Amino acid sequence: MSYRPFVETLVRSVVENPDHLEVEEEQEGGARTFYVRVDPEDVGKVIGKSGRVITSIRIVVSAVAAKSREKAFVRVVTD
């Protein structure tokens, strides 16, 4: 089961430019990694003060994946 639409929905609710949102999914073994790219102006909003927003997103995605006995990670890509 792919959690990509779920990750997109979570991040889309935080950013101001949802048209620039890209989520790539990579699967290795029993773990999925989601690479999130957003507009440079939205990177700070996705990370949040002291990393609180991205930590919350990671916790929720990890919890959803754990129900299926999988691991999921979210990484914010900054260019």
Stockholm file with secondary structure:
# STOCKHOLM 1.0

chainA/1-79         MSYRPFVETLVRSVVENPDHLEVEEEQEGGARTFYVRVDPEDVGKVIGKSGRVITSIRIVVSAVAAKSREKAFVRVVTD
#=GR chainA/1-79 SS CCCHHHHHHHHHTTCSCGGGCEEEEEEETTEEEEEEECCGGGHHHHHCGGGHHHHHHHHHHHHHHHHTTCEEEEEECCC
#=GC SS_cons        CCCHHHHHHHHHTTCSCGGGCEEEEEEETTEEEEEEECCGGGHHHHHCGGGHHHHHHHHHHHHHHHHTTCEEEEEECCC
//
